[in-house]
């Protein structure tokens, strides 16, 4: 079990309360697919992913990006039990989708960049550390089935 300080808990909740999921989610997934093009192999049914413009304008990328952010919001609401919150998703990504678990880290890095750009100077080093700790717990929980 992860120990959360009051600052970490409050910071993570505050960050998520300020995010526009319909903007941040699509930007995050699009960034991941553009910067790490090998991750596109998991989205073969999304249609045109041939270049950055196509990816950024792809409605399926946008929709899935929003889904990812809503899934992360579930973790925010269950910070004391993220592992069990993601048990089913871990099985899905491992056994059905066969997603390489290292891709969860790539997506987490992209989300951190998008959030930092969104929040600007308000995203302090202390906030980033709390946010990245949260994402590390989520990534570990999603990768649990692989171990």
WOLINCOR-V876137 format. One record per run of one state. SS is the DSSP state (H for helix, E for strand, C for the rest). FROM is the first residue (numbers start at 1). TO is the last residue. If there is no record, write none. Layout:
ss = [SS & SS]
from = [FROM & FROM]
to = [TO & TO]
This chain:
ss = [C & H & C & H & C & H & C & H & C & H & C & H & C & H & C & H & C & H & C & H & C]
from = [1 & 6 & 19 & 21 & 36 & 37 & 47 & 52 & 57 & 59 & 78 & 79 & 86 & 87 & 97 & 102 & 123 & 125 & 143 & 144 & 147]
to = [5 & 18 & 20 & 35 & 36 & 46 & 51 & 56 & 58 & 77 & 78 & 85 & 86 & 96 & 101 & 122 & 124 & 142 & 143 & 146 & 147]
